[in-house]
Amino acid sequence: MHSENLKSLRREEFGYTLSYRTRWSDNDQYHHMNNSIYYHLFDSIVNTYLIESCGQNPQESLLIGLVVSSWCQFFAPLSFPDILDLCLRVKKLGDSSVTYEIGVFKQGSNSPAAVGGYTHVFVDRKSRKSTAVPLRTRNILGALASSASKL
């Protein structure tokens, strides 16, 4: 999807939302949220969803997701004390991988300030060998793919 299409994404195109209150330390010297913070936000919403909805336990689950690629497109600045809505969907669900897309919306806005994402490859915790996404997790992640696959 080209950046102009990403900018036109709306909240309703995502299946899961998590609120985030920006912190003073999120700002950089230009008084906007530093670009590295967006990747913290992506990790936060994806891992919150995996823990709460898929039953993943980062310290004990036999399978873990490793990030193999990531990206972000920026459209509008954000800064403290903005309250954000992080919106998650699944762009692609493979046998052992999942590609997430996250819209970052300033609360009250229906246009994203940024859209980004990353791809997880699920691996065995000990061997680090690629492993199929378990059926239960696949079904739960698949529910987030329905809105993205219709575009």
Beta strands, then each sheet from edge to edge (+ up, - down):
strand 1: 16-21
strand 2: 63-74
strand 3: 83-93
strand 4: 97-106
strand 5: 114-124
sheet 1: 1+ 3- 4+ 5- 2+
end
